[in-house]
Amino acid sequence: MSEQSHTINHMSEVAERDLHETTFAVLDLETSGGSVRLGAGITEIGVVKVRGGKILGTFESFVDPGHPLPHFITELTGITDEMLISAPFIDEILPSLFEFLGSSEETVVVAHNSPFDLSFLKAASVTHQIPWPNYQTIDTARLARAILDRDEIINCKLSTLAQFFGATTSPSHRALDDAKATVDVLHGLIERLAGFDIYNFEQMRNFPSKKRRSKRPIAE
């Protein structure tokens, strides 16, 4: 079997799995700036792994970005240079992170505004020549915009959605707290999807094309 066929088969296995049987790794990053292209780095990683509404485990670590933090980042997150002095660098963390996330055959990676978080992780993978597992991903911000009507909610910021769905953890610009809030948002959105007879990952990732006639799927 070719590598391409092997990858397609693994994607098919994930896509056909019922949502209550799908393992979701919900992650959030804190960073030293708004763009990896401008030299910003990861300062904190938080992940919550869930399946069937149950938490399977959590992952949390500070990360040394390799440079001092701008003052506004410390003001926003509460993370200081002193807190990162003994933190590992990203190349030391990635193998442990990937081990926690699990294989791309099993795990779907979830993040709020996922292109932002994934841009930092994928850039670090390339820089340090650590292969990026071919995860299927879900962006809860895009999923919320596809599911919720504009008269229900004023915007799809994480803080707004967390309040809307009654999340047990409030977003705080800290990685694990924000990941926990995103878990509750994800579960709220999955409950909404049931009202549209959406019960597996294949249906979930193609949902926008059915509801809003968008050609851009939720999953990437």
Number of C-alpha atoms within 10 A of each C-alpha: 5 7 8 9 10 11 14 11 13 17 19 14 14 23 20 14 16 16 21 16 15 20 24 29 28 30 28 30 28 23 25 25 17 14 14 18 11 8 12 17 27 22 28 23 23 22 29 26 26 21 15 14 17 10 15 13 12 18 17 16 18 23 25 23 21 17 11 12 20 12 13 11 17 13 10 11 15 13 21 16 16 9 13 20 12 11 17 16 17 23 15 12 15 18 15 11 17 15 9 16 26 17 14 19 19 18 21 25 22 28 26 27 18 20 14 15 21 18 14 19 19 15 15 20 18 11 10 13 10 14 13 16 14 13 21 20 22 27 20 26 21 17 24 24 15 18 17 14 11 10 7 8 14 10 16 20 14 21 18 16 25 24 16 14 15 14 19 13 17 18 21 14 19 19 24 26 19 27 30 26 27 29 30 20 26 27 16 18 19 20 13 15 18 12 9 13 10 19 18 20 24 19 18 23 21 17 23 20 14 12 11 11 9 13 10 12 16 21 21 12
